[in-house]
Amino acid sequence: MNTLRAKLVLLLAVVIVSVVGVLTGVLLYLLRPPGGQYMAPVVEQVLTLARVAREAPGVLTVSSSPATGEVRRGVTKWLRQALAERGVDLEVIVSRAGDTAPQVVSVPSDGGWIIAQVPDFPPPDGGWYVLGTWLALITLGALAIAIFVANRMIQPLVFLERAIEQVGPDAILPELPVKGPAEVKIAARALNSLSSRLKSAMESRMRLVAAAGHDMRTPITRMRLRAEFVADTDDRAMWLKDIDELEHIADSAILLVREESGRSLAESFRLDDLLRDVAQELSALDYSVSLESAEPAVIHANRHALWRALRNLIINAATHGKNARVRMTSSGPVARVIVEDDGPGIPETMIGNVFEPFFRADPARRQEIPGAGLGLTIAREIIQRAEGDIRIANGPKGGLVQVVELPNAAEH
């Protein structure tokens, strides 16, 4: 009942049923049972028949039984009440032999019955049953109309919802067909235009970053050559260190552009085997990495790109957290890689920015710890392209916890 469709259906149904119910009530009021002014002639007729039968026997035909047909209980009751108000106790019976037959009254008289035709009074017997049936049919019809109208009204919203669900990891919306009602066509054109402008803006940004990273290579090379001729050994080492950092930033920027704009081929492989390879390689490079557990899991992604993403995450933990502890679990459709460290963590006010390019929790430590600040950005891009997700939070006992979830291809 919280959906817009349900609310519109309920609103339309209530409005339609309420209006028709009020009109029906007015109609019933106008066609209400006969009052005293309408029943009085019939009462006089019955009293006259009874008096004639009593004072002039043989003038009227007396039947041995009341008139045949369906007894009209409502009119009979009203007529008996009207007679009782006159002080006359007559068990008269009002009946009708058929839908087209006239209404007759049977008046008891000396062991027989005097039968006479009387006017027909609205409404027919069973008025409440007719009213209930009438309102039930109205309700069903109103619900059908309300459902149809509500579906038509919310179709643009459903169209937008489905369009948003189609947005891929690259944040680009596929071109939508321009068809259907006018509202849907307008929405489709607007979304296609927005998607086109967004794609152009992203491509322009990527070209700008790639060009900047590429153009930095030439001056960096010249700076390196000049730094080699610095006489002072300490100054030369500092210059070369800064130049190495600039070169690493340029390379990382170009790599980020490739990951965002590239379409690498996916393949199926064992994630636990890949994780062991990464841990062994980093351990051989003197990083403090320990693989605590790795349950078997098969995923479908680009193996080289995912290797680079996991490598970035583990290096981040081993570098900033002094020690990287890695474990992997496989439960149902999800394979989960958890990387923990013993570092200081990240302030809660800044943890939402960890995936921003060139992010540093402590900018003052930039010179102490190598890196361009793009490792987590590139890792998230790769993981999202593999239809996975990554979360980073501070551990309950300190340090940082990086959790990567990937779809387990073996369960699909």
N, C-alpha and C positions, 0 to 999 in steps of 0.2 A: 504493500500500500504506500510505500515511500517513493515509488517511481512516479515520474510525471505522467506516464500513460495511465496508470491506475487512478491517479487523482483526477485526470481529465474525464475518464470513463465514469467515475463516481459522481463528479460534478454534473456532467451532462445527464446522466440517468436520474439523479435527484431532481434536477430542474424540470426535466420532461415529465416525470411521474408526478411531481408536485403540481405542476400546471394542470395536467389532465385530471388529477385527483380533485383539485379545487373546482374545475369545470364540471366534473361529474357530480360533486356535491351540490353545486348550484342547480344542475339539472334535476337531481333527485328532490331537491327542495321544491322546485316548481311542479314536479310530478308527485308530490307527497300524497299519502293516503287521504281520502276524502274527510273533510272536517264536518262539523255539525251542520253547516249550511248546505253541504252536498248530501249528507246522509238523511237529513230531515224528510225529504220527499219519499225516500224508500221506507222510512219508519212509518210515515202516514199511510203509505200503500199497504204495508203489512198489517197495520192496525185496522184499516178499512176492510181488508180481506177477512181478518179474524172476526170483526163485528158483523159483517154480512153473513159469514158462515154460521154465526151464533144466532142472529136474529131472523135470518131468512134461509132456513135449511132448504137445500135442493136447488138454490139459485146457482151456486158454484159447483164445479165438478171436484169431487174429493177423491184423491188417489189413495190406494192402500199403502203406498210406500213413497218415500221422498224421490225427487228426480234423480235419474241416473247421471253419472259423470263424475268428474273429479271435484271433490269438495274443496272450495276455496276457503281455507281455514282463516286467513287473515281477514277477509271481508266478512265472513261469518262471525268472527269474534267482534269486529267493530259494530256490526248490526245488532248483535245481542247486547253489547254494552249500551248502544243508543236506546234500545228498547227498555233496558233496565233503568236508565235515567228517567224514563217516562213512567216507571213503576209497573212495567209489564214484563212478566217472566215467560218468554216464549223461546223454546229451543229451536229457533229457525235454522235452516241450513242453506247456504249459498253454494251453488255448484255450476259446473259447465261441462257439457258433454264432449266438447272438442275445442280446438284452437279457434275455429271459425264459428262455433255455435254461440248463441246468445247466453248471457248469464241469467240464471233463474234462481228463485228463492222458494224453498219448501216450508210452508207454515203449518204446524200441527193443529188439527181441528177434529175433535170428537173421535179420536182413534184413527183418523186418516190424515191426509196431507193435501193442502191446497197449494198448487204449483202455479207460479206466475213469473213472467219475465221482468227483470229489473235492469236498470242501466249498469253499464260496465264502468268500474272505477280503477284508475291507475294508482300505483304501479302494480304489476302482477305479483303474485306470491313468489317468495324466494328472492326478494330484491337484494338482500345482502349477499346471497350466493352469486347473483348476477354481477353485483358490484365487485366482489372479490375476483371473479373470473375476468371481468373487464380490466381491472387494475393489473392482474397477473399478465394478461396479454400485452397491456401497455408497457409493463416493466420489461418484458422480454424484448419487445420491439425497441424500447428506448435503449436497452443495453446494447443491442446489435448496432443501432445507429451511433451510440456513444463510442463503442469500440472502433467502428470504422472511422469516425471523425477524429478520435484521439490518435489513431495510427497515422492518419494523414497529417495531423498537426505536428506530431513529434518525429516524423520521418526525417526532416533535416537534422534533428539532434542525433538520431540513430546513425545517420550518414556521417556526421562529424565524429561520433564515437568510433565507428568502424575505421574511419580514415586515420584517426589518431593511433589506433591499434596497429596499423600497417606501417607506422614509422619505424625504420630500421635502426640499427646501431649507429649509422652515420648521420642520424637525425634528419634524413631526407625522406619526404613523403612521395611514394610512387604516384605517377599521374593517374588521376581519377577520371572515370568515364563521365562525360557530360550528358546525362540522360535522366528521365523521370520528371516529376513535377517541377514547376518553375522555381520553387524555393531550393530544391535539391540541385538544379542546374546552376543557380547562382552560387550556392555554397561550393560546388565542385570547381567552378571557374575561379572563385576566390582562393581556394586551397591550392589549385594548380599554379596560380599566379604567385602565391606566397612561397610555394615550394621552389618554383623557378628562381625567384629572387634570392631565396635563402641559399640555394645551391650555388648561384653565381657569386654571392658574397663569400661563401666558404671557400670556393675555388680561388677567388681573388686573394683571400687571406693566406691560403696555402701557397699560392705562387709567390706572394710577397715574402713569407717566411723562408721558403726554399731559396728564393733569389738572394735574400739577405745572408742566409747561411753560406750559400755558394760564393757570393761576392766577398765574404769575410776571409776566405781562404788565401787570396792573393796578398792582402796587407799582412795577414798573420805570418805568411811565409817570409815576407820582407822583414817583418819585425824579428823573426827567429834568426835570419841571417845577420841582422845588425847586432842582435843580442850576443851572438857568438864572438863578436869583436870587442865586447866590453872587457876592459882589463881586469877590473876587480872580480875575483872569483865569486864572492858572496852576492854582489850585485847581479852578476851574470846568472847565477842560479835562481835568484828571485825573479828576474825578467823571464827566464825560460819557464818557470813555474806558472807565472801569470799567462804567458802565451799558450802553454799547454791547456790551461783552463778555458781560455777563449776558443781554442780549437775544438775542445770537447763540447763546448756549448754549441758551436756551429754544427758539428757532426750530429749532436742530439736533435737539434732543430730540424735538420734535413731528414733524420730518421723518423721523427714525429710526423712530418708531412707525408712521408712514404706510407706510414701505417694508417693515417687517416684517409689517404686517397687511394691506397692500394687495394687490390682484390686478390688476395693470395688463395691458392687452391687448398682445399681442406682434405684431410685424410684421416682414417681411423688408426689409432695407436694406443698403447698402454700408457696411461698417465703416471702410474707408479714407477714404470721403467724410466720415463723421462725425468721424473723427480730425482731418482737415484743418480742419473747421469749428471744432473745439475749440481747435486750435493757433492758428488765425487770431484767434479771439476773445480768447484770453489774451494773445497778442502785442500786440493793440490796447489791452489793459489794462495794458501795460508790464510784463508778466511775461516773464522770460527763457526763452523756449520755442523750440526748434528741432525741426522734424519732418524727420528725416534720410531716411526711406524709408517707403513705405506700399504694400504689395502688395494687389491687389484681393481682396476677400473679402466674402461675403454671409452675414449671420447673421440669426437669427430671435429677436428680443427686443423689449422695450419701448424704443423709440428715445430718448425723453426721459429715462428713468431711466438708461440706459447713458451718455447724454451727460453726465449729472450725475456718474456714477461716475468716468468718465475725467477729467472736469474736476477732481474732487477730488484724484485721484492726481497729475495734472500740476501742479496748484497746490501740492500738498504737496512735490513735488520742486523746483519753482521757488522756493518760499518758504524751505524748510529747507536746500535744497541749492544755492541761489544760481542754478543753471542747470539746466533740464530738457531732456534730449535724448530724443527719442521716435522709435521706429522700429517698424514693423509687418511681420510675415512671415505668409505663408499657405502651410502645407504640409499637403496632404491634408485630413483632417477637422478640423484645428485651426487657428484664426486666433490669432496671438500678438502682443500689444502689450507692448513693453518700454520702460520709462521709467527713465532713469538720471540721476543728478545728481552734483554735485561737493561735496556736503556732508560733514559729519564721520561720517555713518552712525549706527548705533545699536549700543550695547554688545551683544555676543553673549548676555549673560545676560538681556537685556531684549527681544530681538527676537521672542521668542515671545509677547509681550504687545501687539504693535503694533495688533492689531485690537480690543483691549479699549476700551470706551467711555471717553472722557476721558483716554486714555493720552498721556503726555508723556515723551519720553526724558530731557528736562532740565526739571523743573518750575520751576526758577529763571528760565527764559526765557519763561514764560507771558506776562509783561507785554510782552516785546519782540516776540513774533510773534503776530499775531492768530489766533483760531480757538478752537473749543470742544473740539477733540480727538475729534470724532465723524466726521471726514471719511473716514478709512479704514474705520471700522465701517460707515458707510452704503454706501461703495463695495463692500465685500465682500458685504453683503446683496444689493445689486442684481446683482452679478456671479453670485452663487450662484443667484439666481432665474432668471437667464438660462442656467442649467446650465453655468456656467463655473467657473473656479478662479483664485485670485490667490495669488501667492507674493512674499514680500519678503525680501531678503537683502542683506548688505553686499557691495559690489563688490570684485573682486580688487585694484583700485588705489584703493580708497576710495570714498566715496559710497554711495548706496543704489540697489539695483536692484529695481524693481517689475515683475513679470511677470504679465500677464493672459492667460489662455487661454480661448477661447470656441469652441463648436462651429461649424464652417463649414457653413452650410446648403446651400451649393452642392455639397457632397460627399455629401449624404445623399439 
